[in-house]
Amino acid sequence: MNIHELVKSRKVIVCAGSGGVGKTTTATAIALAAARSGRKVLALTVDPSKRLAQTLGVDRNLAEPIAIPAERREEAGIEEGMLEAWMLDPRVVADNFVNRFADTPEEAARLINNRLYRQISRMVAGMQEYMAMEALYTFLREERYDLVVLDTPPSRNALDFLYGPSRLSSFLDGRIFQLFLPEDTGRRSFIRRAAGRLVNRVNAAIFGAELYEELQEFMSSFSGIFRSMNKNAADGMVRLRDPATVAFLLVTSPATESLTDAFFFRRKTIELELPFRGFVLNRSQAAGDARVLPDGSLFGPKPSELQASALEKLLVLARIEQAAVERHQKLLDQLRRDAGSSATAVALPVISSGADEMRALVHLGDVLMES
């Protein structure tokens, strides 16, 4: 199955990969191509580059998705389709979640105004990945779009998006977290209550009474909301395993470290039963097989000594480039074999002018749709 078919038939395309391989660029190119084909599309990304946000004509960290401006639509060639973008701030998603699931508006306000809560995305490993999953889950439930293209959060490890929510669960279910909850006198033995009071006195001495009280308030409020978070995370993973609606694309570069991550992630998709549908080999020379080496005819039948010297130096550079083309073609063949019959492998070229210009993004989208 090629990417054109995925764009036409799936509700979610997840672009995953280790940091710095071009996930955001690839996801944006796919979203533009899908909108140009007539679909109603959301490009959902976390912490994109400033230049890419400017290219799409939207601000980062808005409270909700926003349609790209008319002049950007025209520049991209979007006529019948629709493209909205949300370069989300995990804190915005968290606030929306708290407002939706807190028992009362007063409890929601207390938690949102709690200074510890305001820093939770920094405190807890996995919160950013969880919030990306929560945003995706919300849009799937509401069926607002034909297609959501998710650029997974920036990370050195491609699996953080999948394991982040479980790390958050481990933290919130762990013994350390439980130590900070207010004492439940009705369900604990005398010894446990005494031990709890001792822990509270020690923690208050360490953190200070005011900060510790605020910490307990946060933990108490958040522990109740956590049940809803856990359910949504579980439901989200079930949806991500649905091959009829979701496709995972793994973006990599020709760099050895990126390829190692890519093949490791591929093995994990099998283990986790995720609908893997292809590799994208970004910044590749694999499509350069039509290039020809320069020869003596470049300067006519009688090149000067200076021209002959220049040609010799040019041939050295050309052979280096030709070797890169051959190496990248072998990589692409290897990725195709590893992808299997139900997936694909596509090479995207190096864009010398920068891949965050609209013309370049449209070109990359065309390459993906035609491969």
Secondary structure in CASP SS format (residue, H / E / C, confidence):
PFRMAT SS
TARGET T0000
AUTHOR 0000-0000-0000
METHOD secondary structure of the structure
MODEL  1
M C 1.00
N C 1.00
I H 1.00
H H 1.00
E H 1.00
L H 1.00
V H 1.00
K H 1.00
S H 1.00
R C 1.00
K C 1.00
V E 1.00
I E 1.00
V E 1.00
C E 1.00
A E 1.00
G C 1.00
S C 1.00
G C 1.00
G C 1.00
V C 1.00
G C 1.00
K H 1.00
T H 1.00
T H 1.00
T H 1.00
A H 1.00
T H 1.00
A H 1.00
I H 1.00
A H 1.00
L H 1.00
A H 1.00
A H 1.00
A H 1.00
R H 1.00
S C 1.00
G C 1.00
R C 1.00
K E 1.00
V E 1.00
L E 1.00
A E 1.00
L E 1.00
T E 1.00
V E 1.00
D C 1.00
P C 1.00
S C 1.00
K H 1.00
R H 1.00
L H 1.00
A H 1.00
Q H 1.00
T H 1.00
L H 1.00
G C 1.00
V C 1.00
D C 1.00
R C 1.00
N C 1.00
L C 1.00
A C 1.00
E C 1.00
P C 1.00
I E 1.00
A E 1.00
I C 1.00
P C 1.00
A H 1.00
E H 1.00
R H 1.00
R H 1.00
E H 1.00
E H 1.00
A H 1.00
G C 1.00
I C 1.00
E C 1.00
E C 1.00
G C 1.00
M E 1.00
L E 1.00
E E 1.00
A E 1.00
W E 1.00
M E 1.00
L E 1.00
D C 1.00
P H 1.00
R H 1.00
V H 1.00
V H 1.00
A H 1.00
D H 1.00
N H 1.00
F H 1.00
V H 1.00
N H 1.00
R H 1.00
F H 1.00
A C 1.00
D C 1.00
T C 1.00
P H 1.00
E H 1.00
E H 1.00
A H 1.00
A H 1.00
R H 1.00
L H 1.00
I H 1.00
N H 1.00
N C 1.00
R H 1.00
L H 1.00
Y H 1.00
R H 1.00
Q C 1.00
I H 1.00
S H 1.00
R H 1.00
M H 1.00
V C 1.00
A C 1.00
G C 1.00
M H 1.00
Q H 1.00
E H 1.00
Y H 1.00
M H 1.00
A H 1.00
M H 1.00
E H 1.00
A H 1.00
L H 1.00
Y H 1.00
T H 1.00
F H 1.00
L H 1.00
R H 1.00
E H 1.00
E C 1.00
R C 1.00
Y C 1.00
D C 1.00
L E 1.00
V E 1.00
V E 1.00
L E 1.00
D E 1.00
T C 1.00
P C 1.00
P C 1.00
S C 1.00
R C 1.00
N C 1.00
A C 1.00
L C 1.00
D H 1.00
F H 1.00
L H 1.00
Y H 1.00
G H 1.00
P H 1.00
S H 1.00
R H 1.00
L H 1.00
S H 1.00
S H 1.00
F H 1.00
L H 1.00
D H 1.00
G C 1.00
R H 1.00
I H 1.00
F H 1.00
Q H 1.00
L H 1.00
F C 1.00
L C 1.00
P C 1.00
E C 1.00
D C 1.00
T H 1.00
G H 1.00
R H 1.00
R C 1.00
S C 1.00
F H 1.00
I H 1.00
R H 1.00
R H 1.00
A H 1.00
A H 1.00
G H 1.00
R H 1.00
L H 1.00
V H 1.00
N H 1.00
R H 1.00
V H 1.00
N H 1.00
A H 1.00
A H 1.00
I H 1.00
F H 1.00
G C 1.00
A H 1.00
E H 1.00
L H 1.00
Y H 1.00
E H 1.00
E H 1.00
L H 1.00
Q H 1.00
E H 1.00
F H 1.00
M H 1.00
S H 1.00
S H 1.00
F H 1.00
S H 1.00
G H 1.00
I H 1.00
F H 1.00
R H 1.00
S H 1.00
M H 1.00
N H 1.00
K H 1.00
N H 1.00
A H 1.00
A H 1.00
D H 1.00
G H 1.00
M H 1.00
V H 1.00
R H 1.00
L H 1.00
R C 1.00
D C 1.00
P C 1.00
A C 1.00
T C 1.00
V E 1.00
A E 1.00
F E 1.00
L E 1.00
L E 1.00
V E 1.00
T E 1.00
S C 1.00
P C 1.00
A C 1.00
T H 1.00
E H 1.00
S H 1.00
L H 1.00
T H 1.00
D H 1.00
A H 1.00
F H 1.00
F H 1.00
F H 1.00
R H 1.00
R H 1.00
K H 1.00
T H 1.00
I H 1.00
E H 1.00
L H 1.00
E C 1.00
L C 1.00
P C 1.00
F E 1.00
R E 1.00
G E 1.00
F E 1.00
V E 1.00
L E 1.00
N E 1.00
R E 1.00
S E 1.00
Q C 1.00
A C 1.00
A C 1.00
G C 1.00
D C 1.00
A C 1.00
R C 1.00
V C 1.00
L C 1.00
P C 1.00
D C 1.00
G H 1.00
S H 1.00
L H 1.00
F H 1.00
G C 1.00
P C 1.00
K C 1.00
P C 1.00
S C 1.00
E H 1.00
L H 1.00
Q H 1.00
A H 1.00
S H 1.00
A H 1.00
L H 1.00
E H 1.00
K H 1.00
L H 1.00
L H 1.00
V H 1.00
L H 1.00
A H 1.00
R H 1.00
I H 1.00
E H 1.00
Q H 1.00
A H 1.00
A H 1.00
V H 1.00
E H 1.00
R H 1.00
H H 1.00
Q H 1.00
K H 1.00
L H 1.00
L H 1.00
D H 1.00
Q H 1.00
L H 1.00
R H 1.00
R H 1.00
D H 1.00
A H 1.00
G C 1.00
S C 1.00
S C 1.00
A C 1.00
T E 1.00
A E 1.00
V E 1.00
A E 1.00
L E 1.00
P E 1.00
V C 1.00
I C 1.00
S C 1.00
S C 1.00
G C 1.00
A C 1.00
D C 1.00
E C 1.00
M H 1.00
R H 1.00
A H 1.00
L H 1.00
V H 1.00
H H 1.00
L H 1.00
G H 1.00
D H 1.00
V H 1.00
L H 1.00
M H 1.00
E H 1.00
S C 1.00
END
